Amino acid sequence: MEKFLEYFNNLQFAYKFVSIIIMGLLLVSIVLFVFILLARFIKNRREKRFNAHCERFEDYLASLLFNHNHDRGDVSYRSMISKLKLELKHPLKRKAFKKTIFALHTSILGASAKYLEYVYFDVGLHNFAIQKILKGAWYEKAAAFRELSEFYVVSKVEYIRVYTDDQNKELRNEAQFACVYLLGVKGLDFVPRLKNIISEWQQLSILEQLKKVRREDIPTFIPWLQSTNFSVRVFALKLVTYFNQLEIIEHIPYLITDESDKVKIEMFYCLEALQIDDYNELIKNHYPGFSFDVKLAAIKTLAEIGLKDDQYFLFEQAALEDYDIVLQASYALKRLGFNEELQMFKAFENPFNRRIIQHALDERI
Amino acid sequence: MREFDLEITLWDVIVDFFFAGLYVYSIFIMVSYLVLSAISFSAVRKYLRKRSFVNYNDILNTTIAPGVSILAPAYNESATIIENIRSLLAVHYSDFEVIIINDGSKDDSLQKCIDEYQMERVDFAVHQQVETKPVRAVYKSKNPAFGHLILVDKENGGKSDALNVGINVSKYDYVTCIDVDCVLEQDALLKLMKPFVDETDKEVIATGGVIRIANSCVIENGRLAEIKVPKNFLARTQTLEYIRAFLLGRMAWSHFDGLILISGALGIFKKKIAIEVGGYDRGTVGEDMELVVRMRRYMRDENRDYTVGYIPDPLCWTEAPESWKILSRQRNRWTRGTIETLLKHKKLFFNPKHGLIGLLSYPYWFFFEWLAPLLEAFGLTLFFLFAITGLVNWSFFFLMIFLVYGFTICFSVLSLLIEEVTYHQYKKTKDIFRLLQVGLLEPLFFHPFVVYAAVKGNIDFILGKSNWCKMSRKGFAAKAPAGLKGIFSFFAFFKKLVPKSGKKVIGWTRVAIGVLIIAIIAFAFWFYVDSESSRNSYKLTELIEGTSNDGTAKRERRAIRVPKPGQKAGAEDFIDEAAEATAQTAAEVDAKGLRAIDSIAKAKIQAARDTSNKREKSEKTKELEHLAEVVSNKVSKSISSDENESSSKQEVKKEANKAPQPETKKAEVAKTQAPKTEAKKTETPKKSSKAESKKAEDGFYVIAGSYTDEKLATKRKVELESSGFKAEIVPSNEKYRVAYQRFNTKEEALALREKLISDENIDGIWVLTVQ
């Protein structure tokens, strides 16, 4: 050691510096590794405690659900709630209780589920959630939205609604979900006011959410179709399709001149889903001005809602030299039942188109 | 101009540049890794928080989610193809097709698929959007259960060509390229597709996911049932390597939107853009990276807002090579792919027009992915050459090695920590120890091999080798060879220690071997420190003894050649006239400047003597001698001041315990005379106390040797006396110096020295002033 120190002292400053860095790195490595082991140990211990709490709370809730007559005024119920309230001051216990009640709530339905919502409310967990909404980080707020919506704390929806057009995408999405979950279709009232773009993913997710709520008080989507936010117009078209809003169908074809291709494509899907064939001529008239993607969508739509007269237009397209257009037009003609005509048409076409038409006609593909 | 300013040769500059460059480069690369890992950690945490609010089942249940075509090229995959197709068909997604492209396999892969999945040939009109080798046939299954499956048979054209055929055959807007030997997580496609349908500000052109090593994992029905750390050393090392690369590297690049590599094993591309840029490049073996770079360039050129997504979740599990041979081929190919891509897109290099890609991503790949192994190999070769020629600065070498080793371990542990706090894939504590174990061994075995493979890749690239190299797979069901067999087989001399195939080597043996190797390195370092310390003490002694024995420069050179810490290699050359600059520079940079000056003096004396022996005393000789004299005087002064300093320090030291002692004025003066002597002066080893206790009489001594051991000094004194000289021992500056004679004036001392040099043919002597 003495020699090493002597050697070290005789080193140049730069060498000393590097030596110190090396020792520092090795020390950090040891510390980090110990930290890994320690983190594991702490995590495992915490998990054990957490699981023990969960099991205990599960017993509590089971006894509440099955040993009581779901009377919130019952003395034993009140005493159990008071006991729980005291316990839930502890963050880990609160977390365990939330997890347990969440799991139970999602696995049961009816009166028992409702009873669990009362329990959630009575033990005051909603107050913790509100605190998180007011003071927490974005992920804590988002978790609180989810919690309040899961337990139908409708009275607190105003706390959530203010975040439906928040700059933080995740927070905004969670708030929108929560509103729809708590208020059903009515909860969609944030949509026309949206300044931020509502992503395709979020649109699909909300539509999935809507499947779980009651279809009542469906608002009119006409103003939404005129929104300056293109994503709102797209979403409105999806909702029109979803709710079969045939009564507003006359407002939809105007969107054929919309500046956004996404809106036009969605409009075709809407017409297709609602089987509205009154606007085929309009589509064909505007067809030359469409972009490639919109053209393909238009042909696909005509395949579903096309009439006999549309075959000439489709054959015209099948004679072109664009693979995708020819294929879609051939599929459309096949779909509309013009197989024989298509076979004859194929014979007169060039080899390129002939192959594509044959491809479309092959039932195995 | 200072008294000793001499010319600096080009060689000095080169060596200096090399050493400094290596350090700067290494430190830069390490800092960049740390920065990237810090960013990655933050980004992964952010991602995980966001992900906790995503319900992937919503998209899975919907019928209007965008469709995906899964492209899986296969070449001679007969052993695993049926199992792998089953795995691909089991993927969780609402709308997809699986396109298996048989790239002209020579085995029975095609027939196996046809038989197993009841395939029949169909009239498929392949849309030739991207140029490819001819397609022989397209098959679809007669069984509706396999309705998603398309089998394409084509002429052999390589992976890129096969993928291009897949693009031509696909019907959906998004294509994903998956190696058929990979096992996907059930929600892999959902996660990879999310950025395409969730991003609202920019157009997503591609997304990539994390690949993990599946060796030793339990695979059931094409699904990952249990995650385990591979038993095989090579595969285990790659596990750690993949964690570092995917979790700490690519996530950070993705955070900057500077990701230019999406692994060929798993990635989704927007088909339209891929076609617009011409599909996969058939002329490269790094087609995955090349396509991403080309798509990025294209989007930038078109002024379109775009991004490349990255999912840090482990989505795909692949089989890592378990033999050095296959690993070498793989790394060789990766290297060639990187070079090809970088050269093909060289216009991106520091091109501000391409933003972050041009200014950061591309240069990073150039300097740290392509050049790093080359520089490493070059550095090691140079060190080897320097070692042969005796030019190695061992302090530098060991510090460098330890720095790199320390950093690698630290970085590996950091990656384990981040894996632990994020994904926690390896549940058993034993697994963490196993990964740590490879973290300790990796820099010694795996990394040098990877560097070797990368260098070979560079050579192959220069030689124009462009094949893919066969990658034989064992399949997940195959039993992994035990433990360190791989390492042992790499080092043939360990072969006797190799356990028989299948016999398990216990973990502790591996740990012991690792510890042993580290201990050997540590011992080597300690030995060096020890010998270096001793060498510094005896340097002058060696010098004088060497010259007095035979007068030849050979031994003297050896003595001088040994560089001290900080002294640059090549100092022996100062005996030659042209190398004076080297010596001077050495003196300037030396932490123990005094000894260096000492050496210079001796060397110059020797040089002068040599010159005078060969020729008549020319002007140059005189000049050299004069210079030597000046040097000698300087040494004397320095040593004198050194002694004064030592004695004053003795006094000062008494009060040293009270408070930290500021530099004395005297020390400052000494510092100006010999700038680098401070470090030496501040140390007061116990062994010197004996020497210091004896005080020499004031005057000028002609010194014939210097020893730390009194016995050696006495021996020398006896030698001198037997030669007819009057000799005495002068304790000075922690040494026992053997002097010929004491003089009252310096001139007398110098005259004796001159006489000894010229008449007695004895050199390496100098004058010590004691006051």
Chai-1 contact restraints between the chains, C-beta under 6 A:
chainA,res_idxA,chainB,res_idxB,connection_type,confidence,min_distance_angstrom,max_distance_angstrom,comment,restraint_id
A,K3,B,D530,contact,1.0,0.0,6.0,A-B,restraint_1
A,K3,B,S533,contact,1.0,0.0,6.0,A-B,restraint_2
A,F4,B,V529,contact,1.0,0.0,6.0,A-B,restraint_3
A,E6,B,S533,contact,1.0,0.0,6.0,A-B,restraint_4
A,Y7,B,V529,contact,1.0,0.0,6.0,A-B,restraint_5
A,Y7,B,S533,contact,1.0,0.0,6.0,A-B,restraint_6
A,N9,B,A679,contact,1.0,0.0,6.0,A-B,restraint_7
A,N9,B,E683,contact,1.0,0.0,6.0,A-B,restraint_8
A,N10,B,A591,contact,1.0,0.0,6.0,A-B,restraint_9
A,N10,B,A679,contact,1.0,0.0,6.0,A-B,restraint_10
A,L11,B,P565,contact,1.0,0.0,6.0,A-B,restraint_11
A,Q12,B,G566,contact,1.0,0.0,6.0,A-B,restraint_12
A,Q12,B,A591,contact,1.0,0.0,6.0,A-B,restraint_13
A,V18,B,L399,contact,1.0,0.0,6.0,A-B,restraint_14
A,V18,B,L403,contact,1.0,0.0,6.0,A-B,restraint_15
A,I22,B,F402,contact,1.0,0.0,6.0,A-B,restraint_16
A,I22,B,L403,contact,1.0,0.0,6.0,A-B,restraint_17
A,I22,B,G406,contact,1.0,0.0,6.0,A-B,restraint_18
A,L25,B,G406,contact,1.0,0.0,6.0,A-B,restraint_19
A,L25,B,F407,contact,1.0,0.0,6.0,A-B,restraint_20
A,L25,B,C410,contact,1.0,0.0,6.0,A-B,restraint_21
A,L26,B,G406,contact,1.0,0.0,6.0,A-B,restraint_22
A,V28,B,C410,contact,1.0,0.0,6.0,A-B,restraint_23
A,S29,B,I409,contact,1.0,0.0,6.0,A-B,restraint_24
A,S29,B,C410,contact,1.0,0.0,6.0,A-B,restraint_25
A,S29,B,V413,contact,1.0,0.0,6.0,A-B,restraint_26
A,L32,B,V413,contact,1.0,0.0,6.0,A-B,restraint_27
A,L32,B,L414,contact,1.0,0.0,6.0,A-B,restraint_28
A,L32,B,L417,contact,1.0,0.0,6.0,A-B,restraint_29
A,F33,B,V413,contact,1.0,0.0,6.0,A-B,restraint_30
A,I36,B,L416,contact,1.0,0.0,6.0,A-B,restraint_31
A,I36,B,L417,contact,1.0,0.0,6.0,A-B,restraint_32
A,I36,B,E420,contact,1.0,0.0,6.0,A-B,restraint_33
A,Y139,B,R49,contact,1.0,0.0,6.0,A-B,restraint_34
A,A142,B,F53,contact,1.0,0.0,6.0,A-B,restraint_35
A,E170,B,K50,contact,1.0,0.0,6.0,A-B,restraint_36
A,E170,B,F53,contact,1.0,0.0,6.0,A-B,restraint_37
A,E174,B,F53,contact,1.0,0.0,6.0,A-B,restraint_38
A,I197,B,T200,contact,1.0,0.0,6.0,A-B,restraint_39
A,S199,B,D198,contact,1.0,0.0,6.0,A-B,restraint_40
A,S199,B,T200,contact,1.0,0.0,6.0,A-B,restraint_41
A,E200,B,V197,contact,1.0,0.0,6.0,A-B,restraint_42
A,W201,B,V197,contact,1.0,0.0,6.0,A-B,restraint_43
A,W201,B,D198,contact,1.0,0.0,6.0,A-B,restraint_44
A,L204,B,I59,contact,1.0,0.0,6.0,A-B,restraint_45
A,L204,B,T62,contact,1.0,0.0,6.0,A-B,restraint_46
A,S205,B,D58,contact,1.0,0.0,6.0,A-B,restraint_47
A,E208,B,D58,contact,1.0,0.0,6.0,A-B,restraint_48
A,Y323,B,H127,contact,1.0,0.0,6.0,A-B,restraint_49
A,R355,B,A125,contact,1.0,0.0,6.0,A-B,restraint_50
A,I356,B,A125,contact,1.0,0.0,6.0,A-B,restraint_51
A,Q358,B,D123,contact,1.0,0.0,6.0,A-B,restraint_52
A,H359,B,D123,contact,1.0,0.0,6.0,A-B,restraint_53
A,H359,B,F124,contact,1.0,0.0,6.0,A-B,restraint_54
A,H359,B,A125,contact,1.0,0.0,6.0,A-B,restraint_55
A,D362,B,V122,contact,1.0,0.0,6.0,A-B,restraint_56
A,D362,B,D123,contact,1.0,0.0,6.0,A-B,restraint_57
A,R364,B,V122,contact,1.0,0.0,6.0,A-B,restraint_58
A,R364,B,K140,contact,1.0,0.0,6.0,A-B,restraint_59
A,I365,B,V122,contact,1.0,0.0,6.0,A-B,restraint_60
